[in-house]
Structure formats: structure tokens, C-alpha cells
Amino acid sequence: MKSKISIILMIFILICFVDCGTKETQAEIQYTIINEEKLLSIKTMIDIRLESEVNEDTLIKIANELKRDGRSHFQRIFINYYLPEMEVGKGAWALSHFNPDLEVDIIGISKDEKAELLEKTSSYEGNTIGRWLDNSPYSGGIVTISKNAANLKIYKKYSDGSESVKNLLEKMVNGQKHWIEENNTFGEYYLLNNDGSLSIYDAEGLVMTMKRVK
């Protein structure tokens, strides 16, 4: 009798351990389903909002979790991931598709790349006004604006290690301070927002907004 009770107790402990571990893993993955479009049992397309950048392993966990959650019958599952500042439909930060096997592609700056870029852009000549994360597909990086007594410069460090450096001109327009790249012929300018983010505008309006990073 004691032996049976011991076995039952061990099984209960193991079940609880596995269940608790799963909940902890799920709690670490913060995301919201923005939209989902289904076509019979052929395919489903899902737009996901992430709280911040994650690594590839986390994307795999999310993809498998979504598939298990009532979507296993679909032949194809297409998942698009967006960061908080990104507009849906204008280029996702990452993709994870079951087509039919799982394929993961981080288009923007990954969590690990972001940490590495922040370390490489920690100091520039002059006083740093700010640093911002550009998550443009396949061409993202860290944008830094620095000012010294002689000039104002904008640096962009890309994930492949390359870097561009340009002089900025400062111009007041309707009470707003515009930063314009020297020799710019496209009418683009940078505008620092009250929340610390940096926006890029052209003749047609807002192009993109970059989140400030420390």
C-alpha cells in the first residue's frame, strides 16, 4: 500500500513540475495576436505584436505554440511579427512560417545584434544627443547623433559591421528643429519627438519613427 502511495505521489510531483515549467516558459513570451485570416484548412495568416526584440529560439516557441493552439490542421501557417513602434503591413520585423516545415527569418535587428551594436556605438567624438534603433528590413542598425563645437554628425552602424557618417545641418521650421543631412536632395529631415523617439520625414510626410535606446 505504501509503495502504491509513493508511486502516485511521485507521478503527481512530476506532472506538477512539467506543468509549472511550461507556464513559466509561456510567461516569458509576451505577444498579442493583432489579426488572423483563415482560408478553410489550407492556410492561416497571423500578425503578432511583440513587446520587444527576441531571439530565434523564442520565435520558434511562439510559432509552435500558435500551431498547437487549434491550428494543427492547417497545411500552411504564415506568421508575421511586429515590434511596438512598427505599422502592420509595412514590413514585419520577423517571420516564422510552416510551409509546411517551420522556417524562421529575422528581417530586422535581432536581440543579440542589438546588444552587440549598442556596445559598439557606446562612444563617439563630441556629445551624444541620442541613439535610436532602426529596424528597417535587411538594412537596420543603430543611429547616433553627436555634436561637438565644430559640427553635428549622424552615424549609422549596421548589423554587418559597416558604418556611414554624415554631417547634419540644423534648421528651424515653424518652431521645430529639423536636422538635414548635408547635400541631401530628397527633402528628407530628422525630427526629435517629445518622447525621445526620432522620426524621418520626406516631402510626402512621415517615413518612419525610431525608438530611442540607451
Secondary structure, DSSP 8 states (H G I E B T S, - for coil): -HHHHHHHHHHHHHHHHHHHHHHHHHHH--EEEEEEEEETTTEEEEEEEESS---HHHHHHHHHHHHHTT-TT-SEEEEEEE-TT--TTS--SEEEEESSSEEEEE-S--HHHHHHHHHHTS--SSEEEEEEEE--TTT-EEEEEEE-SS-EEEEEEETTS-EEEEEEEEEEETTEEEEEETT--S--EEEE-TTS-EEEEETTEEEEEEEEE-
